[in-house]
Amino acid sequence: MNTLLAQLKFDGRRLILRNFSFQFFSILMPAGFYLLFTKVMASGAVPTRFNLQYMASMIVYSGTINALFGIAQILMHDREQGLLQWLQRTPTGVNAYYLSIGVWSMVMNTLAIVVLGGLAVVFNQVSLTAGQWAAIVGIALIGQLPTMLIGVLVSFINRAETLSVVSNLITFPMAIISGLWWPMAMLPGWLRPVGKLMPTYFVNDWLGAVATHATLNTTTVIGVFGWIGLLTIIVVGGTRQLLKRGDGVVEV
């Protein structure tokens, strides 16, 4: 426990308190998008349902950026600096390190919910019960796991430039086709079925159903946990193969 607390303090200082870009892209940019699309670019009265659904979309978008840019770059940077190799030689190993990174990622996502929820209440006068807010936090944290696992996979790339390109190629197309930026009805008909298979779509649909009192489709919940299971298998299997090879990275 002492080892984990020390790791949490160490990572909190370097990842959160001293890393403004991490805070900006994970929290402030989705908050700016929320205000842009619900207040600045909106004409006339905006339905409460849209304000709530777009809040949910930006929560998912924040978690996606956090995972595919924040976590992926952090893991790659620490590997390049030799931190992981050093931790592997210590009695405690790397478990506390990975747990700490995951905890701080969840903290960032919770902060994003607080910020986006606050904006929705103050500027758009949305009203949710305490139970709805609690459900949104829980679903958002569970729903962040698929993108966190994708971030871990991306972190195995060996070059920062390539990692940045891959993160962009995954994050923004996935956000667009899964309906995070604008309604899926605006997408071409042939692209919508693909978007509805994305993990971000399932999480967004789940959050939106809770926020707007809509009927929750069972396939949405199955989709979230299906992605978690599939990506966990891929991450564990891929990590074992890399360790057997002895390099721990993917040359790209």
C-alpha positions, 0 to 999 in steps of 0.5 A: 500500500505504501508503494502504491501511495508513493507511486500515486503521489509521484505520478500525480505531480508529473502527470497532472500538476506539471502537465498543463497540455494533459489537462488542456486536451483532456478537459478544457478542449472538450469543454470548449467544444461543448460550449461551442456547439450548445451556445456559440453556434446554436441558433434559437432554443436548444432542446434540453435533450441535445444539451444532455446528449452532447454533454455525454458525447464530450465526456466520452471524447475527453476519455478517448483523448485522455487514453489515446494521447495521454496514456499512450504517450506517458507509457511510451515516454517512461519506457524510453526513459528506462523507468519501466526497466528500472521498476522491473528490477525492484521487488515491487515490480511494475504493478503499482506503476500501471495501477497508478497510471490507470487511477490518474486517468480515471481521476482526469475523466472524473474531473472532465465529468465535473467540468462538463456537468457544471457547464451544462448546469450553469449555461444550459440549465440542465437538471439531473438527479443525484442517481443520474450523476452517480450513474454517469460517473460509473458508466463513464469510468467503465466505458473508458476501459476500452480506449485505455486498453487501445492506448496501452496497445498504441504505446508499444509503438517505438517512435513518438512521431508514429505514435502521434500519427496513429493516435490521431488516425484512431481518435478523430475518425472514431469520434466522428463516425461514432457520433461524438461530434455531431449526430450520426444521422448526418453521416453517410448511410454506409458509414453508420453501421461501422460507427455503431460498432465502435466502443465510443458509440456504445458508451455514448449511447449508454450515457445518453440513455441515462441522462435523457431517461431514454430506453437502454438497448441491451446490446449497448451494455453487451457492446461495452463489455464485449470490447473490454473483454476483446481488448483485454485478451489482445493486450495481455496476449500482445504483451506476452509475445513482446516479452518473449521477444525481449524488446517490449516495443513495436518497431514502426 
